[in-house]
Amino acid sequence: MSKNKKNCVDNVDVTENNITDRAGILIFSKYIRKSKAVYYLGKFFGKIRKSKKGVSVDNAFHQIMCNFALGDSRSISHFDTLKNDNGYASAIETEQEDLMSSHTAKRFYKAIPLQMLILFRFVLLRLFIWRLQVSKPNVVILNLDAMVMDNNDAKKREGVECTYKKICGYTPIQMTWGKFIIDAIFRSGSKHSNHEDDSIKMIRRMVKNIRKKYNKDVPIIIRMDSGYFDQKLFAEMESLGIGYIVGGVFYSTVRNFIEDIPDTAFKPHFGKTDEDIWEYVQFKDRRSSWKKDEFRKVIFFRHLLEEKQYLLQGCRPGTAVYTNLGMGQIIDHQLEVAGHVHLIHPEEVIHSYQQRGTDELVHRSLKEFGYEQLPFQKFAPNAAVYFSMIVSFFLFESFKEDVSAPVLPVSTMPTTFRRKLIDIAGHFVRHGGKLVLKVTATTMRELNFKELWDRCCNPSPISWA
């Protein structure tokens, strides 16, 4: 206890001042408004509003996105708590009477029918093209994978079934680009990775739009795990003129062939770190169900070190990767023109496949940003919640690049981001006909809050043409 009695707190009371402990949400709120993302969501989903009474569709999406960014609660009932917070209303620039209640949020999600969920995918596609136009990559490297959403402990939900991870939940298939989820299909838990022709349609749709709306000659490479080892998928990607790196399946014939390869045929590779030491060999393979002239390159590699200890022969775990890079196809020429011909080398193919571990961090970040256990009994409203979370997550990651990058790394996970940038104290003061947010001098200095404010008011424009 302080020796100076003037520093001792004697009582507590209520203040009528307009204050908030989530002042950082203001710059995210301003960003998604200025980018016009919520405006176009309101246009696309405007038909679900049957009356002019109540919260508008664009305002509903705006509040849902801000709630995801806050991450205070995973319950829809939390909207009731926020509705009574005048400071929060000011922070997201909304009149308090226009804040959604939990009942409003539930009605909103239930009003979105299954046939309208395709509009979320259209929004994601346009957002992806927007980010391509901002960053202008010379090579577009995508990842395709399924993500298990654990609903094992939730009450019975429509579509919740046993997944390949032996838990009950949903298994949406997601396509990612870096830290962005650019397309998704929400599915029940029993659907395997390469279910029916979902993957083929998703890849075909994505390649068509990249070629048409970004660059018709940009090289495109897709990475996938062994769950997508499918000759039809390979043939489709080859016909589209794109590259692929796919985990192989160790059939008995492949395993026997690798066992017969002499050790002298393997080439060693020494990476930048002590752990990055492995050896590889490449050959061509044709499955019995493939056409006679359908051979594909296989790169088999195995690590020589584990925990800085050399592994004995016969104890080295190996991985087989199937690829069309370096096979003289269209993708090789495109990579050469783009100045990335090195990507066809076997060492680079292996490095690229190993980057799938980084790609899967996107799924972890999404679950930390939102939640796995979905709130409704019916499949359609749960799908609407899922896609709302995906779109919010995309804009959250865009915000980190466009606004908060000077003070926080773009790789910052959602929880750390919230604690450092969202959870700051602020006081709203109205004078001269203007509403002004005041933060502490420390916050203004350490976070360079004025610069963040200027950046969020001038985001890169989104083209919805």
N, C-alpha and C positions, 0 to 999 in steps of 0.2 A: 504494500500500500504506500502511496506517495506521502511523504512527510508534510507536503504543502496541502492544507485542507481545502484550498481553492480548487484543487484538481480532483477532489473526491466527488463522486456522483451521489446525490442524496435522494433522487426520485426519478421516475419516468413519467412521461406524459405523451399526448398525441399532438402531432403538428398538422396544420392545415396547408402547409406548403406542398407544392407539386414536385415531389422528388421520386426518384427511382433508383434501384440498385442494378438495373439492366440497361444503363444508358448507351452501351455499345451497340444495342440492337438498332438504334436509330440509323447508323450508317449503313447497316445491311438493308433495313427497310427502305431507305432512300435509294440505295443501289438498285433493288429489284423494281422500284417504281420508275426510276429514270431510264432503266434499260428497256422499259415497256413490256417486260416479260408477263407481268400480271395483267396488263391491258389486253394482250393477245390471248392469254388463257381465258379471260372473260369473254372475248369474242368467239372463241372456239366452242366454249361450253355454255354459251348464253342461253341455249334452248332449254336447259334444265330448269331455268327459273320461270315459273308459271305465273308469278305475280310481281308487281313492282314494289310490293311491301317487303320489308325486311332487308337483310344484307345482300348487296349485289354480288354477282359471281366473282368479279375481279377482286373485290374487297375480301371475299371469303378465301380465295387463293392466297391473297396477300397475308392474311392473318395465319393461315395454315403454315405458310413458309416461315413466317417469323416465329411461330411456335416450335417448329422443327429446329430452327437455328438456336433458339433459347435452350432447348433440351432439358427444361426443368422437370418435366414429368412425362411419362409414357402413357398416361391415361387421358382420354378425351374429356373427362370431368374437369381437367385442369383449366379448360376454357372458362369455367365458372369462376375460378379464382382470379384469372386474368381480367375478367369482365368487371370486377370490383376494384381494379387497380387503375386509378386515374393517371399515375405516373407512367404506367405501361402504355396506356392509350396515347399519351403525348409522345412517348418514345417511338411509336409506330405511326404517328401522325394521323390518328383516327379519333373521331369523337367517341366518348365513352359509351354513349347509347348505341353506337354502331358496332361495338365489340360483340363477337359471337359468344353464345352460351354453348354448353355441351349439347343441348338438344338441337340447336341450330346446326352445329357441326355434324351431328349424326344424320339429320335430315338431308344435309348437303351431300354427304358421301352416298347415302342410299338413293339419292335422286339421279346418280350417274349410272346409266344402264351399261350392260356388257358391250353392246355394239358401239358405244362411244369411247371405250378405252383405247381404241386405235388412235384417237386424237392425242393422247399422251405421247405415243410413240412418234407422232408427227412433230410434236413440240420438241422432243428430245433430238430428233434429227435436225431440226432447224437450229437448235442451240449448238449442236455439234458443228454444223457448217459455219456458224458464227465464230466458234473458237478456232476452226481451221483458218478462217480468213484473218483472224487476229494474229495467230502464231506463224502462219505460212510455212509449214514443214515441207521439206523436200521429199520425205518418205513418210507414209502413214502406216504405223505398226499398230495393229488391233489385237485384242485378246478375246476369245470366246470361251465362256465357262458357265457352269451351273452353280448357283449358290443356294445352300440349304438354309431355310428360315425355321429355326427350332420353335415349334408350337407344341412340344410334347407335354408341357405342364398346363397348357391352356385348356379351357373347356372345349367340347367338341365343336369343330369348325368345319364348314363345308369345304372340301378339297384338301383338308389335312389328312395326309396318308403317310405310310411308312416310307422313308427315304433310304437312299443307299448308305447313309451314315447310321442306319438302324435307330433313327428317332423319327417321330411324327412331325410333319410340318409341310411347308411349301418348298418347291424347287424351281424358282424362276431361272430362265436362261438369260444371261446378260453379256452384252458386248461392251468392252471398255477400250478407251484410248487414253493411255497414261492414267491419270487419276480421275478421269471422267467416265461415267456410265452413259453410253451414247444410244443404247437400244436395249430393250428387255421384253420378254414375254412371261407373264405371270402364269404359273402352272401348278397343278396339284403335286403333292410330294412323290407320287409313284412314277412320275415321268422321268426317264433317264436323260442323260445329257443330250444325246443325239436322237431325241424322240421324233419319229416320223420325218417330215421334211422341214421342221421349224428352222434348223440351222441353215439349210440351203436357201430358204426364202429370206432369212435375215441377212445373210451374206450378199445375196443377189441384190436386195434392196439397198444395202449400204453402199456397195460398189457403184451401182447406177447413180446414186445421188452424189457421191464424191466426184465421179467423173463429170457429171453434168453441172454441178453447182460450185465446185471448187477448182479442179484441174483434171482435164481429161487424160493427161499423160503421167500423173504422179504415181510412183510405185506404191503398191499396197501389199502388205504382208500381214497374214493372220496367224497367231499362235494359239494352239489348242493342246489339251492333254489327250491321253490315250482313249478317253471316252468318245472322242470324235474320229477314231480310226475307222474310216468308211470310204470305200472305193468310189461311191457315188459322190461323196463330198469332195474327194480329191479331183475327180473329173470335172465337177462343176467349177471349182476354183481355177483349174487349168484352162477351162473354156472362157472364163472371165479375164484371163491374163493377169492373175494376181499370184503372189507367192504364199506358201504355207509352210509352217513348221509344226508338226504334229507328233505327239508321243506315240511310240509304236507299241504293239502288243507282242509279247514273247511267245509266239506259237512254237510248237516243238521243233518244226523244221528250222526256224530262225535260231532257236537256242542251240540246236545241234551244229548249225553252220558256224555260229560264233565260237563255240567251244573248239572247233577244228582249226580256227585261225591261229597261226603261230604268233608268239609274242613279238617276234621281230617285225611283224606287219603293222604293229601299233606304233603310232607317232606320239611322242610325249609333248605336252604343252605346259609351259610354266607361265602362270599369270602374274598379276601385279602383287598378289598377297601370297603368304606362305601356304595358305589353305587351298589356293587355286592352282593345284597341280593335278593333272589328269592325263590320260592317254586315250587316243581314239583311232578308229579305223572306219573306212567308208566302203560301201559296196552297193550293188543294185539288187532289188528284190522284186519278185512277182508272185502274188498269191495265186492259188490254183483257180479262183473264181474270176480273176482278171483276164483281159484279152491277152493274146499271145505277145503283142508288141507293147504291153503296158508294164514297163519297168519304172521303179521309182528309187530315188537315192535314199540310202539308209546310212546314218552316222551313228555308230555305237561308241559310247565313251564311258569310261569308268574312272572314278577318283582313286588316286594313289595314297592320299592322306586322310586320316580321320583323327581329329583332335591332336594335330601335329605329329601323329605317329604313322609311319608307313604301314600299309596293309599288305599282308602276305598274298601271294598269288592264289587264286581260288576263293579269296575272301573279299574281293573288291566288287562292290555293288555297281552294276552297270545300267545304262539307260540307252534305249534305241530311239532315234528320232527320224521320222520320214519327212522329206522335203523335196520340192521341185526347184529349189535355188541351185544354180550352177548346172542346170540340165539343158541349157540353150534355149529356153522358152522366152516368151515376150517379157517376162518380169526381169530377166537378166539384162536385156537391152535397156529397159527403163531405168534400172539401177545404175547402169553405166552412164547413161545420159544425165542422170541426176547427180552424178559424182559420188555414188555409194556402191560401187562395184565390189568393194571389200566385203559387203554383207553376204556374198555368195560363198565365201571361203568357209570351210568346215568349222574352223575355230570360232568364227563369228556366228555361225548357225547355232553352235553349242551355247555360246554366251547368251544369244538371244533367247533360246529355250529356257535357260536358267533364270532369265528375267521374269518368267511366269510367276515366280514367288513374289516379286514386287507387284505384279499385276493383281494378285490375289489380296494384297493389302487394301485394295479399293473396296473389296467386300467387307473386310474388317472395319474400315473407316465408315462405310455406309451403316453398318449395324450400330456403331458407336454414335453416329449422327442421329439415327432414328431408332427403330426397334424391330425385333423379329416377331414377337407375339402380336398378331393383329386383332383388333377389338371386336369385329362383328361375327355373327354366326354364318352369314351368307357369303358366298364367294365374291360376288360383284362388288359390294362395298369394301371388302378387304382388298380387292385388286385396285380400287380407286385410292385407298389409303397408301398402298404400296407405290403406285405410280406418282402420287403427290409427293411422297418421300423421295423418289428418284429425281424428279424435276427440281425439288428444293435442294437436294444434295448437289446437283449439277450447278445451280446458281450459287450455292455456298462455295464450291470449289472455284468458280469463276471469280467470285468476290475476293477470294484469297489471292488470286493472281492479279486482279485489276486494282484492288484497293489496299489490302493489308500487307502486301508483300514487303514494303519498306520496313515494317516493324516486326513481322512474324514470318518465318519461312513458310512457303506454300505447302511443305510436307507436314506441317503441324496437324496433329490429330484433333478431331472436333472437341473433345473434352478440354484439352490444353488450350485450344483457341478460345473456347467460351470463358474459361477462368481468367485469361489474360486480356481479352478484348471486349467481351460482352458484359462480364460482371464488374462493371465500374459504376460508381455513384455519380448521379447527376441531379441537377436542380433546374427545373423549368421556370423561367421568369418571363413575364409578359410586360414589355414597356415599349412605348413608341409605336404601338400597333403591331409589334412583332413578338413572336415566341422564340426565346433564346435558351439553349441548353448550356448550363454552366457546369464545368467539371473542375476538379482540383488542379492546382498548378502542377502537381506531380504527374497527374494523368496527362495533362496537356503537353508536358515536357517529355515524359518517358515514351508515350505512345505517339507523339507528334500528331495529336488529335486533329489539329486544324488541317494538316495535310491530308489526313484520311477523309475529312469532311469534303475537302475540295475534290478529291479523287472519286468519291462515291457520287458526287453530283455531276460528274462528267464521264460516265462509263462508255466503253466502246459500243456503238449502236448495233442493235440486233436487226438483221435483215430477214423479213418474213416472206419475201417474194417467192 
